[in-house]
């Protein structure tokens, strides 16, 4: 996965460099763009029943998730964050915060368990 992620990041950076857009990609704008694209994912599910996305919108979901990934990779790269390491560390924290014996079958936040 790391090699695919690194290859994607190289392609993204080349795309940006070819268009002279580096000057626009500060952390604030990266975070805003990430949030906006995430909202577009949500919009695809708005007014759905049983969490079923309209099959006609499946391609849009694919594109929006790619956009989220695009901005996430750029923001993580800006701060030199290894997303794979971050995920592993977060999973460990979640396991500590949500022990199976207390969290199984409930959606309560760990502070309420």
Backbone as CSV, one residue per row, in Angstrom:
resi,resn,N_x,N_y,N_z,CA_x,CA_y,CA_z,C_x,C_y,C_z
1,UNK,0.830,-1.204,0.000,0.000,0.000,0.000,0.865,1.254,0.000
2,UNK,1.955,1.253,0.753,2.812,2.441,0.804,3.323,2.844,-0.574
3,UNK,3.694,1.843,-1.393,4.207,2.165,-2.726,3.113,2.796,-3.576
4,UNK,1.904,2.287,-3.481,0.800,2.871,-4.239,0.521,4.289,-3.757
5,UNK,0.563,4.470,-2.439,0.341,5.800,-1.867,1.439,6.756,-2.327
6,UNK,2.688,6.312,-2.281,3.807,7.156,-2.709,3.695,7.514,-4.191
7,UNK,3.292,6.549,-5.012,3.121,6.796,-6.438,1.992,7.801,-6.672
8,UNK,0.902,7.640,-5.938,-0.216,8.584,-6.064,0.220,9.984,-5.666
9,UNK,0.960,10.093,-4.587,1.424,11.401,-4.123,2.342,12.047,-5.158
10,UNK,3.221,11.267,-5.770,4.086,11.806,-6.829,3.260,12.348,-7.987
11,UNK,2.247,11.602,-8.395,1.391,12.044,-9.501,0.625,13.313,-9.131
12,UNK,0.137,13.372,-7.903,-0.580,14.564,-7.438,0.351,15.772,-7.453
13,UNK,1.556,15.598,-6.920,2.503,16.718,-6.864,2.901,17.190,-8.266
14,UNK,3.057,16.262,-9.197,3.373,16.646,-10.573,2.202,17.418,-11.180
15,UNK,0.993,16.939,-10.962,-0.206,17.619,-11.456,-0.241,19.061,-10.948
16,UNK,0.043,19.232,-9.664,0.032,20.557,-9.038,1.161,21.432,-9.596
17,UNK,2.358,20.856,-9.674,3.521,21.603,-10.156,3.325,22.046,-11.606
18,UNK,2.789,21.150,-12.443,2.572,21.485,-13.848,1.639,22.683,-14.019
19,UNK,0.792,22.925,-13.030,-0.176,24.014,-13.106,0.213,25.217,-12.243
20,UNK,1.384,25.130,-11.617,1.874,26.194,-10.747,0.871,26.515,-9.636
21,UNK,0.381,25.458,-8.981,-0.612,25.618,-7.918,-0.023,25.465,-6.520
22,UNK,1.284,25.215,-6.407,1.871,24.993,-5.088,1.561,26.134,-4.127
23,UNK,1.550,27.344,-4.655,1.337,28.529,-3.806,-0.037,28.552,-3.144
24,UNK,-0.964,27.776,-3.661,-2.313,27.743,-3.089,-2.494,26.643,-2.043
25,UNK,-1.528,25.747,-1.949,-1.690,24.556,-1.120,-1.045,24.686,0.257
26,UNK,-1.473,25.691,0.999,-1.043,25.825,2.393,-1.957,24.944,3.256
27,UNK,-1.572,24.686,4.505,-2.359,23.769,5.346,-3.826,24.160,5.499
28,UNK,-4.095,25.438,5.634,-5.491,25.869,5.796,-6.307,25.489,4.570
29,UNK,-5.791,25.773,3.391,-6.533,25.464,2.173,-6.629,23.963,1.927
30,UNK,-5.612,23.224,2.300,-5.678,21.765,2.184,-6.773,21.211,3.092
31,UNK,-6.822,21.697,4.321,-7.835,21.231,5.278,-9.242,21.628,4.826
32,UNK,-9.386,22.836,4.319,-10.690,23.280,3.820,-11.128,22.401,2.648
33,UNK,-10.222,22.145,1.730,-10.548,21.314,0.573,-10.923,19.893,0.995
34,UNK,-10.201,19.355,1.966,-10.531,18.027,2.492,-11.944,18.020,3.059
35,UNK,-12.264,19.031,3.831,-13.591,19.125,4.441,-14.676,19.276,3.373
36,UNK,-14.450,20.102,2.395,-15.440,20.306,1.334,-15.711,19.018,0.560
37,UNK,-14.656,18.286,0.264,-14.844,17.030,-0.471,-15.557,15.990,0.392
38,UNK,-15.265,15.992,1.674,-15.954,15.081,2.586,-17.441,15.418,2.629
39,UNK,-17.759,16.702,2.604,-19.159,17.123,2.574,-19.840,16.647,1.289
40,UNK,-19.106,16.594,0.205,-19.684,16.105,-1.044,-19.987,14.612,-0.968
41,UNK,-19.188,13.873,-0.213,-19.510,12.457,0.042,-20.821,12.371,0.815
42,UNK,-20.948,13.179,1.855,-22.181,13.197,2.645,-23.394,13.538,1.794
43,UNK,-23.219,14.487,0.897,-24.332,14.918,0.064,-24.910,13.761,-0.754
44,UNK,-24.055,12.827,-1.157,-24.535,11.683,-1.935,-25.476,10.792,-1.118
45,UNK,-25.342,10.834,0.192,-26.182,10.013,1.060,-27.391,10.775,1.599
46,UNK,-27.426,12.077,1.351,-28.538,12.876,1.854,-29.845,12.360,1.265
47,UNK,-30.818,12.203,2.128,-32.174,11.788,1.783,-32.251,10.340,1.306
48,UNK,-31.225,9.547,1.596,-31.292,8.130,1.232,-32.032,7.353,2.309
49,UNK,-32.501,6.189,1.933,-33.171,5.307,2.880,-32.282,4.094,3.093
50,UNK,-32.211,3.635,4.322,-31.435,2.436,4.667,-29.975,2.536,4.230
51,UNK,-29.453,3.756,4.164,-28.053,3.996,3.796,-27.683,3.459,2.425
52,UNK,-28.653,3.315,1.566,-28.395,2.834,0.212,-28.243,4.017,-0.732
53,UNK,-27.057,4.115,-1.305,-26.813,5.197,-2.253,-27.479,4.837,-3.572
54,UNK,-27.977,5.826,-4.244,-28.584,5.645,-5.551,-27.524,5.046,-6.480
55,UNK,-27.834,3.908,-7.113,-26.832,3.278,-7.999,-26.303,4.221,-9.073
56,UNK,-27.109,5.179,-9.473,-26.658,6.149,-10.475,-25.581,7.080,-9.928
57,UNK,-25.461,7.139,-8.609,-24.476,8.026,-7.979,-23.212,7.281,-7.564
58,UNK,-23.121,6.018,-7.880,-21.956,5.216,-7.487,-20.657,5.788,-8.062
59,UNK,-20.671,6.207,-9.318,-19.469,6.804,-9.919,-19.095,8.099,-9.216
60,UNK,-20.099,8.854,-8.799,-19.838,10.093,-8.066,-19.193,9.789,-6.722
61,UNK,-19.652,8.734,-6.060,-19.036,8.341,-4.789,-17.581,7.980,-5.005
62,UNK,-17.304,7.257,-6.049,-15.928,6.888,-6.389,-15.063,8.140,-6.566
63,UNK,-15.570,9.114,-7.310,-14.828,10.355,-7.554,-14.635,11.158,-6.272
64,UNK,-15.685,11.266,-5.474,-15.589,12.072,-4.246,-14.633,11.437,-3.239
65,UNK,-14.664,10.125,-3.126,-13.715,9.464,-2.222,-12.284,9.652,-2.714
66,UNK,-12.095,9.648,-4.013,-10.763,9.917,-4.574,-10.325,11.338,-4.239
67,UNK,-11.259,12.289,-4.314,-10.934,13.669,-3.947,-10.549,13.781,-2.477
68,UNK,-11.275,13.079,-1.613,-10.942,13.086,-0.180,-9.530,12.539,0.017
69,UNK,-9.234,11.445,-0.639,-7.910,10.830,-0.533,-6.826,11.776,-1.042
70,UNK,-7.091,12.457,-2.127,-6.171,13.427,-2.720,-5.766,14.481,-1.684
71,UNK,-6.761,15.117,-1.066,-6.472,16.184,-0.111,-5.875,15.638,1.176
72,UNK,-6.287,14.456,1.585,-5.718,13.828,2.779,-4.231,13.542,2.577
73,UNK,-3.892,12.996,1.429,-2.474,12.730,1.144,-1.651,14.011,1.160
74,UNK,-2.174,15.073,0.555,-1.429,16.334,0.522,-1.256,16.939,1.911
75,UNK,-2.297,16.906,2.721,-2.203,17.469,4.063,-1.229,16.658,4.922
76,UNK,-1.318,15.351,4.840,-0.385,14.506,5.598,1.047,14.731,5.128
77,UNK,1.243,14.852,3.830,2.585,15.083,3.297,3.137,16.421,3.759
78,UNK,2.309,17.438,3.809,2.761,18.763,4.249,3.386,18.689,5.633
79,UNK,2.765,17.901,6.509,3.261,17.777,7.887,4.124,16.540,8.096
80,UNK,4.476,15.857,7.004,5.327,14.662,7.056,4.743,13.604,8.004
81,UNK,3.441,13.398,7.880,2.734,12.399,8.682,2.599,11.126,7.863
82,UNK,3.050,10.035,8.431,2.887,8.731,7.802,1.497,8.224,8.186
83,UNK,0.597,8.219,7.233,-0.789,7.851,7.520,-0.926,6.409,7.992
84,UNK,-0.100,5.512,7.484,-0.166,4.121,7.919,0.229,3.997,9.391
85,UNK,1.307,4.665,9.781,1.715,4.657,11.191,0.661,5.324,12.067
86,UNK,0.124,6.429,11.580,-0.909,7.138,12.343,-2.120,6.250,12.570
87,UNK,-2.516,5.527,11.538,-3.671,4.638,11.664,-3.403,3.531,12.677
88,UNK,-2.230,2.935,12.630,-1.907,1.874,13.581,-1.917,2.392,15.020
89,UNK,-1.348,3.574,15.221,-1.344,4.177,16.557,-2.755,4.510,17.024
90,UNK,-3.580,5.005,16.118,-4.958,5.342,16.475,-5.767,4.090,16.803
91,UNK,-5.533,3.014,16.070,-6.224,1.753,16.367,-5.865,1.243,17.761
92,UNK,-4.609,1.413,18.151,-4.196,1.022,19.505,-4.909,1.870,20.554
93,UNK,-4.966,3.181,20.323,-5.672,4.074,21.255,-7.149,3.711,21.335
94,UNK,-7.758,3.435,20.179,-9.172,3.056,20.172,-9.412,1.769,20.953
95,UNK,-8.501,0.817,20.830,-8.646,-0.443,21.561,-8.580,-0.198,23.068
96,UNK,-7.741,0.735,23.494,-7.652,1.077,24.916,-8.907,1.830,25.373
97,UNK,-9.384,2.741,24.539,-10.558,3.545,24.896,-11.867,2.769,24.810
98,UNK,-11.896,1.764,23.974,-13.115,0.994,23.760,-12.868,-0.498,23.994
99,UNK,-12.621,-0.886,25.252,-12.428,-2.317,25.514,-13.705,-3.080,25.150
100,UNK,-13.537,-4.276,24.621,-14.661,-5.067,24.149,-15.709,-5.251,25.233
101,UNK,-15.281,-5.526,26.458,-16.241,-5.815,27.530,-17.111,-4.610,27.887
102,UNK,-16.666,-3.400,27.549,-17.457,-2.201,27.858,-18.153,-1.613,26.626
103,UNK,-17.593,-1.829,25.449,-18.085,-1.124,24.266,-18.894,-1.992,23.304
104,UNK,-18.886,-3.282,23.508,-19.593,-4.172,22.587,-21.089,-3.862,22.564
105,UNK,-21.603,-3.614,21.372,-23.025,-3.395,21.184,-23.538,-2.019,21.558
106,UNK,-22.651,-1.086,21.879,-23.088,0.265,22.229,-22.353,1.294,21.373
107,UNK,-23.012,2.400,21.113,-22.380,3.466,20.332,-21.914,4.608,21.224
108,UNK,-21.876,4.371,22.526,-21.455,5.418,23.456,-19.995,5.787,23.228
109,UNK,-19.705,7.062,23.443,-18.333,7.537,23.395,-17.580,6.962,24.594
110,UNK,-16.281,6.767,24.427,-15.484,6.125,25.475,-15.589,6.841,26.814
111,UNK,-15.814,8.146,26.795,-15.919,8.899,28.053,-17.216,8.582,28.793
112,UNK,-18.162,7.945,28.092,-19.445,7.598,28.698,-19.579,6.114,29.015
113,UNK,-18.550,5.345,28.762,-18.628,3.895,29.040,-18.466,3.609,30.525
